[in-house]
């Protein structure tokens, strides 16, 4: 990812402040404008009893790579990544 600063008027700033993820919205609109298809991928946070974390593209509970305890799905966190994250 690269940073790009934009200037907003007061009205557009107020709208942007109310959005959950303004940056993701801007990226999706730019990709849409460029004719690039966006395929959202749902990912899930997994956590083991020792506190290690792992992001996966499904809810199947793996063994923790660090301590080998069974990981569990953290239901309060669900990430939606843009279609450019094909390596998951």
DSSP file (Angstrom, degrees, kcal/mol; ACC not computed):
  #  RESIDUE AA STRUCTURE BP1 BP2  ACC     N-H-->O    O-->H-N    N-H-->O    O-->H-N    TCO  KAPPA ALPHA  PHI   PSI    X-CA   Y-CA   Z-CA
    1    1 A X              0   0    0      0, 0.0     2,-0.3     0, 0.0     0, 0.0   0.000 360.0 360.0 360.0 150.1    0.0    0.0    0.0
    2    2 A X        -     0   0    0      2,-0.0     2,-0.3     0, 0.0     0, 0.0  -0.945 360.0-117.6-126.3 150.0    1.0    3.6   -0.6
    3    3 A X        +     0   0    0     -2,-0.3     2,-0.3     2,-0.0     0, 0.0  -0.656  27.9 178.1 -89.0 143.8   -0.2    6.8    1.1
    4    4 A X        -     0   0    0     -2,-0.3     2,-0.4     2,-0.0    -2,-0.0  -0.957  19.0-143.7-143.6 123.2   -1.9    9.5   -0.8
    5    5 A X        -     0   0    0     -2,-0.3     2,-0.3     2,-0.0    -2,-0.0  -0.729  18.5-170.1 -90.2 135.0   -3.3   12.6    0.9
    6    6 A X        -     0   0    0     -2,-0.4     2,-0.5     2,-0.0    -2,-0.0  -0.907  17.8-131.0-122.9 154.4   -6.5   14.1   -0.3
    7    7 A X        -     0   0    0     -2,-0.3     2,-0.4     6,-0.0    -2,-0.0  -0.896  24.0-167.9-105.6 130.8   -8.2   17.4    0.5
    8    8 A X        -     0   0    0     -2,-0.5     2,-0.1     2,-0.0    -2,-0.0  -0.892  18.9-126.1-117.7 146.1  -11.9   17.4    1.4
    9    9 A X     >  -     0   0    0     -2,-0.4     4,-2.5     1,-0.1     5,-0.2  -0.328  42.5 -95.5 -75.5 171.8  -14.4   20.2    1.7
   10   10 A X  H  > S+     0   0    0      1,-0.2     4,-2.0     2,-0.2     5,-0.1   0.894 124.6  48.5 -59.2 -41.1  -16.3   20.5    5.0
   11   11 A X  H  > S+     0   0    0      2,-0.2     4,-1.8     1,-0.2    -1,-0.2   0.937 113.8  44.3 -66.4 -47.0  -19.3   18.6    3.6
   12   12 A X  H  > S+     0   0    0      1,-0.2     4,-2.5     2,-0.2    -1,-0.2   0.852 111.1  55.9 -68.1 -31.8  -17.3   15.7    2.2
   13   13 A X  H  X S+     0   0    0     -4,-2.5     4,-2.3     2,-0.2    -1,-0.2   0.918 106.1  50.6 -62.8 -43.5  -15.2   15.6    5.3
   14   14 A X  H  X S+     0   0    0     -4,-2.0     4,-1.0     2,-0.2    -2,-0.2   0.896 111.6  47.8 -61.9 -40.8  -18.3   15.1    7.4
   15   15 A X  H >X S+     0   0    0     -4,-1.8     3,-0.7     1,-0.2     4,-0.5   0.932 111.8  49.8 -64.3 -45.8  -19.5   12.3    5.2
   16   16 A X  H >< S+     0   0    0     -4,-2.5     3,-1.1     1,-0.2     6,-0.2   0.862 105.0  58.3 -61.9 -37.3  -16.0   10.6    5.3
   17   17 A X  H 3< S+     0   0    0     -4,-2.3    -1,-0.2     1,-0.2    -2,-0.2   0.799 103.8  52.6 -63.4 -28.8  -16.0   10.8    9.1
   18   18 A X  H << S+     0   0    0     -4,-1.0    -1,-0.2    -3,-0.7     2,-0.2   0.580  89.9  97.7 -84.6 -10.3  -19.2    8.8    9.3
   19   19 A X  S << S-     0   0    0     -3,-1.1     3,-0.4    -4,-0.5    -3,-0.0  -0.550  71.6-138.0 -82.0 143.6  -17.8    5.9    7.1
   20   20 A X  S    S+     0   0    0      1,-0.3     2,-0.3    -2,-0.2    -1,-0.1   0.917  97.1   9.4 -64.0 -44.3  -16.4    2.8    8.8
   21   21 A X     >  +     0   0    0      1,-0.1     4,-1.9     2,-0.0    -1,-0.3  -0.694  65.6 173.3-142.4  84.2  -13.5    2.6    6.4
   22   22 A X  H  > S+     0   0    0     -3,-0.4     4,-2.6    -2,-0.3     5,-0.2   0.883  81.4  55.1 -60.0 -41.9  -13.1    5.6    4.2
   23   23 A X  H  > S+     0   0    0      1,-0.2     4,-2.6     2,-0.2    -1,-0.2   0.908 107.8  48.7 -61.0 -42.9   -9.8    4.4    2.7
   24   24 A X  H  > S+     0   0    0      2,-0.2     4,-2.5     1,-0.2    -1,-0.2   0.900 111.0  51.5 -63.6 -39.8  -11.3    1.1    1.6
   25   25 A X  H  X S+     0   0    0     -4,-1.9     4,-2.2     2,-0.2    -2,-0.2   0.920 110.6  47.7 -62.5 -44.7  -14.2    3.0    0.0
   26   26 A X  H  X S+     0   0    0     -4,-2.6     4,-2.4     2,-0.2    -2,-0.2   0.931 112.2  49.9 -62.4 -45.5  -11.8    5.3   -1.9
   27   27 A X  H  X S+     0   0    0     -4,-2.6     4,-2.5     1,-0.2     5,-0.2   0.920 111.1  48.9 -59.3 -44.1   -9.7    2.3   -3.0
   28   28 A X  H  X S+     0   0    0     -4,-2.5     4,-2.4     1,-0.2    -1,-0.2   0.892 111.4  49.5 -65.3 -38.9  -12.8    0.4   -4.2
   29   29 A X  H  X S+     0   0    0     -4,-2.2     4,-2.5     2,-0.2    -1,-0.2   0.894 111.7  48.7 -66.9 -39.1  -14.1    3.5   -6.2
   30   30 A X  H  X S+     0   0    0     -4,-2.4     4,-1.9     2,-0.2    -2,-0.2   0.915 113.0  46.9 -66.2 -42.4  -10.7    4.0   -7.8
   31   31 A X  H  <>S+     0   0    0     -4,-2.5     5,-2.9     2,-0.2     4,-0.2   0.901 112.3  51.0 -65.3 -39.8  -10.5    0.3   -8.8
   32   32 A X  H ><5S+     0   0    0     -4,-2.4     3,-1.5     1,-0.2    -2,-0.2   0.925 109.5  50.3 -60.6 -45.6  -14.1    0.5  -10.1
   33   33 A X  H 3<5S+     0   0    0     -4,-2.5    -1,-0.2     1,-0.3    -2,-0.2   0.844 109.4  52.0 -61.3 -35.0  -13.2    3.6  -12.2
   34   34 A X  T 3<5S-     0   0    0     -4,-1.9    -1,-0.3    -5,-0.1    -2,-0.2   0.420 117.8-112.7 -83.5   2.0  -10.2    1.8  -13.6
   35   35 A X  T < 5 +     0   0    0     -3,-1.5     2,-0.6     1,-0.3    -3,-0.2   0.704  67.6 145.6  77.0  19.2  -12.3   -1.2  -14.6
   36   36 A X      < -     0   0    0     -5,-2.9    -1,-0.3    -6,-0.2     2,-0.2  -0.817  49.1-126.6 -94.8 123.8  -10.7   -3.6  -12.1
   37   37 A X        -     0   0    0     -2,-0.6     2,-0.6    -3,-0.1    -5,-0.0  -0.474  18.5-145.9 -71.7 134.6  -13.1   -6.1  -10.7
   38   38 A X        -     0   0    0     -2,-0.2     2,-0.6    44,-0.1    -1,-0.1  -0.900  15.3-175.8-105.2 123.1  -13.3   -6.3   -6.9
   39   39 A X        -     0   0    0     -2,-0.6    42,-0.1     2,-0.0    -2,-0.0  -0.898  20.5-141.8-118.5  99.2  -13.9   -9.6   -5.3
   40   40 A X        -     0   0    0     -2,-0.6     2,-0.5    43,-0.1    42,-0.2  -0.314  11.2-156.4 -61.6 141.6  -14.2   -9.3   -1.5
   41   41 A X  E     -A   81   0A   0     40,-2.0    40,-2.0    41,-0.0     2,-0.4  -0.985   9.7-139.7-119.7 121.7  -12.6  -12.1    0.5
   42   42 A X  E     -A   80   0A   0     -2,-0.5     2,-0.3    38,-0.2    38,-0.2  -0.677  23.7-174.2 -82.1 132.7  -13.9  -12.7    4.0
   43   43 A X  E     -A   79   0A   0     36,-2.4    36,-1.6    -2,-0.4     2,-0.4  -0.907   9.4-147.9-126.3 157.5  -11.2  -13.4    6.5
   44   44 A X  E     -AB  78  56A   0     12,-3.5    12,-2.8    -2,-0.3     2,-0.5  -0.962  13.6-125.8-131.9 140.0  -11.4  -14.5   10.1
   45   45 A X  E     - B   0  55A   0     32,-0.9    29,-2.8    29,-0.4     2,-0.3  -0.720  26.0-167.5 -85.6 128.3   -9.2  -13.9   13.2
   46   46 A X  E     -AB  73  54A   0      8,-3.2     8,-2.1    -2,-0.5     2,-0.3  -0.892   3.9-172.2-113.8 146.9   -8.2  -17.0   15.0
   47   47 A X  E     -AB  72  53A   0     25,-2.5    25,-2.7    -2,-0.3     6,-0.2  -1.000  11.6-147.1-142.2 140.3   -6.6  -17.0   18.5
   48   48 A X    >   -     0   0    0      4,-2.0     3,-2.0    -2,-0.3    23,-0.2  -0.557  37.8-100.5 -98.6 168.9   -5.0  -19.6   20.7
   49   49 A X  T 3  S+     0   0    0     21,-0.4    -1,-0.1     1,-0.3    22,-0.1   0.741 122.8  58.4 -61.0 -22.0   -5.1  -19.8   24.5
   50   50 A X  T 3  S-     0   0    0      2,-0.1    -1,-0.3     1,-0.0    -3,-0.0   0.526 121.1-107.1 -85.4  -6.0   -1.5  -18.3   24.6
   51   51 A X    <   +     0   0    0     -3,-2.0    -2,-0.1     1,-0.3     2,-0.1   0.413  69.0 144.9  97.9  -2.0   -2.7  -15.2   22.7
   52   52 A X        -     0   0    0      1,-0.0    -4,-2.0    -5,-0.0     2,-0.3  -0.426  34.9-150.3 -67.8 146.5   -1.1  -16.0   19.3
   53   53 A X  E     +B   47   0A   0     -6,-0.2     2,-0.3    -2,-0.1    -6,-0.2  -0.883  18.4 179.7-124.4 153.2   -3.2  -14.8   16.4
   54   54 A X  E     -B   46   0A   0     -8,-2.1    -8,-3.2    -2,-0.3     2,-0.5  -0.983  20.2-140.4-149.8 136.8   -3.7  -15.9   12.8
   55   55 A X  E     +B   45   0A   0     -2,-0.3     2,-0.3   -10,-0.2   -10,-0.2  -0.892  29.8 174.8-101.8 128.0   -5.9  -14.5   10.0
   56   56 A X  E     -B   44   0A   0    -12,-2.8   -12,-3.5    -2,-0.5    32,-0.1  -0.824  40.6-127.0-127.7 165.8   -7.6  -17.2    7.8
   57   57 A X  S    S+     0   0    0     31,-0.3     2,-0.3    -2,-0.3   -15,-0.2   0.254  93.6  36.9 -97.4  12.0  -10.1  -17.3    5.0
   58   58 A X  S    S-     0   0    0    -14,-0.2   -14,-0.2     2,-0.2    -2,-0.1  -0.950  80.8-116.0-150.9 171.4  -12.3  -19.8    6.8
   59   59 A X        +     0   0    0     -2,-0.3     2,-0.2     2,-0.1    14,-0.2   0.348  66.3 128.0 -94.4   6.5  -13.5  -20.6   10.3
   60   60 A X        -     0   0    0      1,-0.1     2,-0.7    12,-0.1    -2,-0.2  -0.471  64.1-122.2 -66.6 128.8  -11.9  -24.1   10.6
   61   61 A X        -     0   0    0     -2,-0.2    -1,-0.1    12,-0.0     2,-0.1  -0.614  33.7-170.2 -80.0 110.6   -9.8  -24.1   13.8
   62   62 A X        -     0   0    0     -2,-0.7     9,-3.1     1,-0.1     2,-0.3  -0.348  30.8 -94.6 -88.2 174.4   -6.2  -24.9   13.1
   63   63 A X  B     -C   70   0B   0      7,-0.2     7,-0.2    -2,-0.1     2,-0.2  -0.719  50.2-100.5 -82.8 143.0   -3.4  -25.7   15.5
   64   64 A X     >  -     0   0    0      5,-3.2     4,-1.6    -2,-0.3    -1,-0.1  -0.451  23.5-141.2 -64.2 129.9   -1.4  -22.7   16.5
   65   65 A X  T  4 S+     0   0    0     -2,-0.2    -1,-0.1     1,-0.2    -2,-0.0   0.784  98.2  42.0 -64.0 -26.2    1.9  -22.6   14.5
   66   66 A X  T  4 S+     0   0    0      3,-0.1    -1,-0.2     1,-0.1    -2,-0.0   0.925 134.3   9.9 -87.0 -49.0    3.8  -21.3   17.5
   67   67 A X  T  4 S-     0   0    0      2,-0.1    -2,-0.2     0, 0.0     3,-0.1   0.526  88.6-128.0-114.2  -8.4    2.5  -23.3   20.5
   68   68 A X     <  +     0   0    0     -4,-1.6     2,-0.2     1,-0.2    -3,-0.1   0.607  59.4 139.1  69.3  15.0    0.4  -26.1   18.8
   69   69 A X        -     0   0    0      1,-0.1    -5,-3.2    -6,-0.1     2,-0.3  -0.556  66.1 -92.3 -78.5 155.6   -2.7  -25.4   20.9
   70   70 A X  B     -C   63   0B   0     -7,-0.2   -21,-0.4    -2,-0.2    -7,-0.2  -0.523  43.0-138.8 -68.9 130.7   -6.0  -25.5   19.1
   71   71 A X        -     0   0    0     -9,-3.1     2,-0.3    -2,-0.3   -23,-0.2  -0.570  13.0-149.7 -88.9 156.0   -7.0  -22.0   17.9
   72   72 A X  E     -A   47   0A   0    -25,-2.7   -25,-2.5    -2,-0.2     2,-0.3  -0.920  22.0-103.8-125.5 153.7  -10.6  -20.6   18.1
   73   73 A X  E     -A   46   0A   0     -2,-0.3     2,-0.9   -27,-0.2   -27,-0.2  -0.548  24.3-141.3 -73.3 134.1  -12.5  -18.2   15.9
   74   74 A X  E >   -     0   0A   0    -29,-2.8     3,-1.6    -2,-0.3   -29,-0.4  -0.859  15.0-166.1 -97.5 101.7  -12.9  -14.7   17.4
   75   75 A X  E 3  S+     0   0A   0     -2,-0.9    -1,-0.1     1,-0.3   -29,-0.0   0.690  78.2  66.7 -67.7 -19.5  -16.4  -13.8   16.4
   76   76 A X  E 3  S+     0   0A   0      1,-0.1     2,-0.5   -31,-0.1    -1,-0.3   0.608  96.8  62.8 -77.6  -9.0  -16.2  -10.1   17.1
   77   77 A X  E <   +     0   0A   0     -3,-1.6   -32,-0.9   -32,-0.2     2,-0.4  -0.960  53.8 160.2-122.1 119.8  -13.6   -9.6   14.4
   78   78 A X  E     -A   44   0A   0     -2,-0.5     2,-0.3   -34,-0.1   -34,-0.2  -0.965  20.7-158.7-136.2 121.5  -14.4  -10.1   10.7
   79   79 A X  E     -A   43   0A   0    -36,-1.6   -36,-2.4    -2,-0.4     2,-0.5  -0.758   5.8-158.0-101.0 143.3  -12.2   -8.5    8.1
   80   80 A X  E     -A   42   0A   0     -2,-0.3     2,-0.3   -38,-0.2   -38,-0.2  -0.971  15.3-169.6-120.1 115.5  -13.1   -7.9    4.5
   81   81 A X  E     -A   41   0A   0    -40,-2.0   -40,-2.0    -2,-0.5     4,-0.0  -0.765  25.2-104.8-104.9 150.0  -10.1   -7.5    2.3
   82   82 A X    >   -     0   0    0     -2,-0.3     3,-1.3   -42,-0.2    -1,-0.1  -0.133  40.5 -96.2 -65.8 168.4  -10.2   -6.2   -1.3
   83   83 A X  T 3  S+     0   0    0      1,-0.3    -1,-0.1   -43,-0.1     3,-0.1   0.429 111.3  79.8 -69.5  -0.1   -9.8   -8.6   -4.3
   84   84 A X  T 3  S+     0   0    0      1,-0.2     2,-0.8     2,-0.1    -1,-0.3   0.409  71.1  85.1 -88.3   4.4   -6.0   -7.9   -4.6
   85   85 A X    X   +     0   0    0     -3,-1.3     3,-0.9     1,-0.2    -1,-0.2  -0.540  46.3 146.8-102.7  65.2   -5.2  -10.3   -1.7
   86   86 A X  T 3   +     0   0    0     -2,-0.8    -1,-0.2     1,-0.2    -2,-0.1   0.637  54.1  76.9 -77.6 -14.2   -5.1  -13.5   -3.6
   87   87 A X  T 3         0   0    0      1,-0.2    -1,-0.2    -3,-0.2    -2,-0.1   0.518 360.0 360.0 -79.3  -2.1   -2.4  -15.2   -1.5
   88   88 A X    <         0   0    0     -3,-0.9   -31,-0.3   -32,-0.1    -1,-0.2   0.508 360.0 360.0 -68.2 360.0   -4.8  -16.1    1.4
